[in-house]
Amino acid sequence: MFFPLQIALLVVLWIEAVVGIIINAFIVAVIVFWWIHSGKVKTIDFILACLGLSRLTLIIVFVIVPWIPVNVEIILATSMFVTFCSLWFATKLCFFYCMKICNYCSCILVFLESNVFKMIFWTLFTSITPSLICTLPFNWIVFIKITNNTSDGSINVNRKLFILYFSGTSLPFFIFCVAVSLLIRSLWKHTRHLTRNNPGFNKAQLRAHVFAVKGMVSFLVIYIIFFISSNLKFEPSMSNNTTVQPVLSIIICSYPTVHSVILVLVNRKMKKALCCFLCCLREDISSESN
């Protein structure tokens, strides 16, 4: 690859990583502060904290750790585990929103909605199990790839890695897409119903509902892009492409960054906490400059 382009892509990747680390650390820190201050934590905040922590770890392992002399098997296995965990936590977050917002006449949804608070901590725990199941074979497969120097052996190993990664990401991706689709449909129908039948439905309320719909659509689009890009990164014909791999890395790193930024913006409490933090930071900078 052309050297200046390589440097430019690396700079973009590091900027994404820094922003992602800051925003996810902010999410975790705010929820921990609320937890300490109130003595309890809401279910949705607990899921957000788990999601933020997994994404924070993912960005550090994906971008920073490879620059440190560490065993390749450990890096890859850790990266895969936190990737699967973050996908499951994002799916559970969307599933939680779906259960609380959607109003579908389904016995299954009614049962899940009535038991969601009892089940959520258990389902968070069970999210770690499929992540471990899909991660453990990575050590063995990567070890074979390192010890096998033949081109045919390398292709077979790359194919196994692709199948394993695709298997680990497909189920949470499918559940996420279904939950987001239900959410978008429910929010859109609710917005149309209010605008037609409620004369007192003001423009501010309409903007809030439309903003929520746009947020859900952005979640779905970002997840789809991440799913395709991350699987392409392990696709045998792409795994050794030095031109495509840096671009895929940038796209993959953008998911835990951009998605977390949107989560903060669509969450009223998080957005307020962010504004307070920025105001305090601006005042400190102004006082130091004076």
N, C-alpha and C positions, 0 to 999 in steps of 0.2 A: 504494500500500500504506500501511496505517496506520503512522505514523512510529515509535511505540514498538516495534511488531512488527518493523519493519525494523532497528532498532537491536539488538533481541534476536537476530535471525537473524545479523546481522553479528558480534556478540560470540561466538555459538556457532561460527561459521565460523573466527574468529581463534583461539579456544581449540583447535579441532581442528587448525588449522595449526601452532600452537606445539607441541602434543603430537606431531604427525607429524614435524615438523622435529627435535625432540629424539630421538625413538625411532629414526628412520632414520639420523640422524647418529651415534647410539650404535652401531647395527649396523655401520656403515662403520668407525667408529673402532676398535671391538673387533677386527674382522677384520684391519684394517691393523696393529694392535698384535700380533696373533698371527702375522701374516706377517713382521713385522720381528723378532719374538722367536725364531721357529722357523726362519726363512729359507725357508719354503715355505708354500704355502696349499693346502688341500684344495679339490677341485672344488666341493663344495656350499657352502663358505665363499666361494669366488670368485663363485658365482651370487648368493649372499645379498648380497655387497658391491655387485655390479652392480645388483641390485634395490633395495637401500637407497639407493644414489646416484641412481638414476633417479627414485625416489619423492621423495627430498629435493629434487631439482631441480624435479620436477613441482609440489610444494606451493608452493615459492617462486615459480615462474612463474605458477601458477594463482591464488594469493591475494595475494602481496606485490607482484609486478612491475606488475600493472594499476594500482596506486596511484602508480606512477612514470611521468612523461611519456615514454613510449617508443612507437615506431611500432606500431600495432595489428597489422599484418601479421607483424611479428617476434614479437610476443607469442603470437599464435595459432599460427603455424608451430612455434615452439619448444615450446609447450604440447602440440600434437598429436604432435610427434616424441617427446618424453619420455613421453607417455601410451602411445603404441604400444610404445615400448621397454620400459616398465615392465610392460605386459601380456605381452609376449613373455618377459621375464625371469621373471615369475611362472609362466608356462606351462612354461618350461624347468625351473624349480625343481621344480614338481609332477611333470613328466615324469621328472626324475632320481629323485625319491622312488619313483615308480611302477616304474621299472626295477630299483631296488634292493630293493624290498619285495615286489612282486607275484610270484607263482609260477604263471603261466599257461603252458600247453603250446602255445606259439605260436612258430613258426620266426622270425617277424619280431621278436617280443619278445626271444627268446633271442639273436638276432643283435645287436640294439640294446644289450641288456644287456652282452654280451661286449665291445662296442666303445664303450661309453658314455664312458669316460674319454678315449679318443682323439678322440671326436667332439664332446665338450661345448664345447670352446673354439671349434671351428669353427662349431658351431650358435649360440653366443653372438654370434659375429661376423655370421653370416647373419641374426640377428634384427634387426640394424640396417638391413639392406637393405630388407625390406618396410616398415619404419617410414619410411625415406626416400622410398620410392616413393609411399606414401600421404600423405606430408607435403608434398612439393614442389608439388602442385597447389593447396594451400591459399593460397599467396601470390597466385597468379593469380586464384583465385575470390574471395578477400577484396578484392582490388584492384577487381574488377568490382563487388562489392557496394558499396564505398565511392564509386566513381565513378558508379554507376547509382542515381539517386534515385527512380525510378519504383517503384510498389508491385508491379507485375507482375514487373519485373526483380529486385526484392528477394526475392520469393517463389521465383523460379526459382533464384537463387543459394543461398538457404537449402536448397532441395531438393537441390542439388548437394552442398552441405556435408554434409547428412545422409547421402546415399548414399556419399560418400567416407569419412566417419567410420565408418559401419556396415560398409563393406568392410574398413577397416583393423582393426576390433576383432572381427569375426566369426570369423576363422580361429583366432587365439589363444584366443578364448573357447571355441570348439568343442573344440580340443585339450585345454584345461584341464579342461573338463567331463568328457571321456572319461577323462583320466588320474586325476582325483579320484574318479570313479565306480569305476574299477578299484581304486584305493587303498582306498576305503571298503569295498568288497566283500571285498578280500583281508584287510584288517585284521580285519573282523568275522568272517570264516570262521576265521581263525587264532585269534582269541579264543575262539570257540565250541569249536574243536577242542581247545585247551589246557584249557579248563574241564571238558570231558567226559572226556578221555583222560589227563590229567596230574594225579594226586592232589596233587602237590607244588606245584601252581600256586596261589600265595598271593594274598591280597586286594590286596596292594600291586602285584603284577604285573598283576592284572586291572584295577585302577584305571588303571594306566599305559596299557594297551591301549585301554580305553574312552575315556580322555582323548585318545589319538591319533585314534580314530575321530571323536570330537566335534570335534577340531581340523580334520580334513579336511572334515567336514560344514559347519563354520563358514566354511572357505575357499570352499566351493562357494556357500553362501548369499550371502556378502558379494560375491563376484565377480558373481553373477547380478544382485543389486541394483545394483551399479555399472554393469554392462553396460546394463541397462534405463534407468537414470537418465541416464547419459551420452549415450545415443542419443536419449532424450527431449529433452535439452537442445538438440540440434541439429535436432529434428523441427520442420518449418516452422510448424506451428500453435502450438508451444510457445516458439519462439525469441524472440518479442516479448512474452511473458506476464510482466509484472513481478512477479506474485504467485508464480508457480510457479518461476521461474528461481532466486531465492535459496534455496528449499528444495532444488532439484536440486543447487545448488552445495554445500550442506552434505552431502548424501548422497554426492556424488562425492568430496568431500574426505575423507569418513570412511573410504573404502576404503584409500588408502595409509597411513592412520593406524592403523585398527583391525586390518587384516591384518598390519601389521608388528608390532604389539603381540602378536598371537597367535603370530606366528613366533618371537618372543623367548621367550614362555612355553612353547611346545612344544619348543624347542631347549634341551636340558639345559645345554650349555656356555654358551649365551647367557644363560639364566636365572641361572646361577651368577655370571656376570660382572656381570649387572644387580644381583644381591643384594650382591655385593662393592662395587659402585659406590655403591649406596644406603647401605650401612653406613659407608663412608668419608665420604660426604657428611654423614651424620648425626653422625659423630664430629667432623668439622670444624665443623659448626654448633654442637655442644655445647661444643667448646673455645673458640669465639669468644664464645659467650654467657657462659661462665664467666670 
